């Protein structure tokens, strides 16, 4: 990378591979850690300290808010202060201990984000319990698996999830002894639970139980586990990722230092919309950080169709999203623009080009085109509530064209981050005012070391002039291992380095681009290796498709794919080409398949793909890949074994019907 790496510093030299080990590139850390990693925040040894210190500093600040329902309609946000939440946490903690759950016990939390979720979590933090989020998006049987595997003895559950929890009986009843509803319970539910030898409480009953008790809090250490988060992985049973107090406390200190370094520090006036699942590390650590700063967290109503309305009422200042949410917003805005008058479209396109040009010249977003911001892009700003100053995308890759679009029209910073549950979420994040970082995940956060390890079988060399390889991370934010799975822990944690399984490429400015996935590689019958994730990223650039799954195996010489076409694009093509039929019948039409195949081939040739990397046959599915059919993980990664099982007949027919080229 020469001397142009602007935002990272080298802390260790590269090492050539020896004894069958791959070579390792130089070890880098953030430029903002040039004087060493940020020191721990004084007095913060555990997640409980994060909350306790915030209550001492900001007792009367609004902490948790929800929309009041008046005559069946959602009204304004009503708030509980830090002190009010602390008092509830104390009662819930006392009640948990009175049920015989001691330090080190496992407490499940199951349901949508709400104040009760956070209160239950803080009660776990207070009493040294392992908080174990339960969630059914991991697939059928996942809740039962997690309860039994982690030996959850008490579970807090959203009212409407109680029937799902009861489906885990009788197996889960071997471990589960107490169930607490976030709201009410029915006499039938109470009876069913008691028949299995368990006790069940409504939220108010449990609070009353805690009023009569007073339990001393145990001393908590940095090394104590505060949560076991189960991740889906793309194969096999969910894995329980053990995260210590130190991991979260270290991350909070690092994020604080990073935001200070780029003049974007959080204040008590900041407001966050909590809608991404608290069961995932991304939202959990963001909310811990907001709590550490005495800021406010408002909860959505749990319906994606009402999300924009909740945003409009709450007016958040920081908005976090997964790419799927930002894609929806992007498509909605584009539809509005394309349905406008020719004058409006022309004005928008001119304003967009002018501002983007100025951003590329190095102007800050607020200086690039204030007139465009005021008269052309203000509606977009208002769609986010009018006060958002920072949009953060994480959990999966955000398409470069969507990131570029939002950086221009949202009138705020749009940053893309990267991390895993095992790295306690934030490991890389792009920086404000750096338009050259579009399509990358930015440099490392200032509390980790990072290096790339060569992957020779995929042609990735960490020592080449453009370094590419498996991303490896070292630092105190790393997880403490997989619960009851030392074998899997040893596979990924080697000499203090966590091997992510993702392939990265260092950019000249010190940001990192995710380009592939190490395990998603297979060999075709002619002996050629195919890095399938990289191909999917390229084919996804076709505007006529929403999603693609590419398949091949070592018995075949070419690739096939299942595609979710973009409904508007396909219907527009059909109208232009005199092809009749609704969306479903268009997906069956050979001419439509030929059109999509042509578009895929065109982009493949543009990107200089080799012949064997092009798609030879496609199946068009009008129904998007989803979690309901177990085809995607909760972070929208493709579950390849499950996709193959689901589409096996389709794949067989594609290979039978295709005119096979000679190997």
Secondary structure as GFF3:
##gff-version 3
##sequence-region A 1 663
A	DSSP	beta_strand	8	12	.	.	.	ID=ss1
A	DSSP	beta_strand	27	30	.	.	.	ID=ss2
A	DSSP	three_ten_helix	31	33	.	.	.	ID=ss3
A	DSSP	alpha_helix	47	57	.	.	.	ID=ss4
A	DSSP	beta_strand	62	70	.	.	.	ID=ss5
A	DSSP	beta_strand	73	81	.	.	.	ID=ss6
A	DSSP	alpha_helix	82	98	.	.	.	ID=ss7
A	DSSP	beta_strand	106	110	.	.	.	ID=ss8
A	DSSP	alpha_helix	115	127	.	.	.	ID=ss9
A	DSSP	beta_strand	130	134	.	.	.	ID=ss10
A	DSSP	three_ten_helix	136	138	.	.	.	ID=ss11
A	DSSP	alpha_helix	142	150	.	.	.	ID=ss12
A	DSSP	beta_strand	154	157	.	.	.	ID=ss13
A	DSSP	three_ten_helix	159	161	.	.	.	ID=ss14
A	DSSP	alpha_helix	162	166	.	.	.	ID=ss15
A	DSSP	three_ten_helix	171	174	.	.	.	ID=ss16
A	DSSP	beta_strand	178	181	.	.	.	ID=ss17
A	DSSP	alpha_helix	187	195	.	.	.	ID=ss18
A	DSSP	beta_strand	199	201	.	.	.	ID=ss19
A	DSSP	alpha_helix	203	211	.	.	.	ID=ss20
A	DSSP	beta_strand	225	231	.	.	.	ID=ss21
A	DSSP	beta_strand	239	244	.	.	.	ID=ss22
A	DSSP	alpha_helix	245	261	.	.	.	ID=ss23
A	DSSP	beta_strand	271	274	.	.	.	ID=ss24
A	DSSP	alpha_helix	281	292	.	.	.	ID=ss25
A	DSSP	beta_strand	296	299	.	.	.	ID=ss26
A	DSSP	three_ten_helix	304	306	.	.	.	ID=ss27
A	DSSP	alpha_helix	307	314	.	.	.	ID=ss28
A	DSSP	beta_strand	318	322	.	.	.	ID=ss29
A	DSSP	alpha_helix	323	338	.	.	.	ID=ss30
A	DSSP	alpha_helix	342	360	.	.	.	ID=ss31
A	DSSP	alpha_helix	365	368	.	.	.	ID=ss32
A	DSSP	alpha_helix	370	375	.	.	.	ID=ss33
A	DSSP	alpha_helix	378	383	.	.	.	ID=ss34
A	DSSP	beta_strand	390	394	.	.	.	ID=ss35
A	DSSP	alpha_helix	400	409	.	.	.	ID=ss36
A	DSSP	beta_strand	413	418	.	.	.	ID=ss37
A	DSSP	three_ten_helix	421	423	.	.	.	ID=ss38
A	DSSP	beta_strand	428	429	.	.	.	ID=ss39
A	DSSP	three_ten_helix	435	437	.	.	.	ID=ss40
A	DSSP	beta_strand	443	444	.	.	.	ID=ss41
A	DSSP	beta_strand	449	453	.	.	.	ID=ss42
A	DSSP	three_ten_helix	456	458	.	.	.	ID=ss43
A	DSSP	beta_strand	468	474	.	.	.	ID=ss44
A	DSSP	alpha_helix	486	492	.	.	.	ID=ss45
A	DSSP	beta_strand	493	494	.	.	.	ID=ss46
A	DSSP	beta_strand	497	506	.	.	.	ID=ss47
A	DSSP	beta_strand	512	517	.	.	.	ID=ss48
A	DSSP	beta_strand	521	523	.	.	.	ID=ss49
A	DSSP	beta_strand	529	531	.	.	.	ID=ss50
A	DSSP	alpha_helix	532	539	.	.	.	ID=ss51
A	DSSP	beta_strand	545	551	.	.	.	ID=ss52
A	DSSP	beta_strand	559	565	.	.	.	ID=ss53
A	DSSP	alpha_helix	567	576	.	.	.	ID=ss54
A	DSSP	alpha_helix	583	588	.	.	.	ID=ss55
A	DSSP	alpha_helix	590	606	.	.	.	ID=ss56
A	DSSP	three_ten_helix	611	613	.	.	.	ID=ss57
A	DSSP	beta_strand	615	620	.	.	.	ID=ss58
A	DSSP	alpha_helix	640	646	.	.	.	ID=ss59
A	DSSP	alpha_helix	648	657	.	.	.	ID=ss60
###
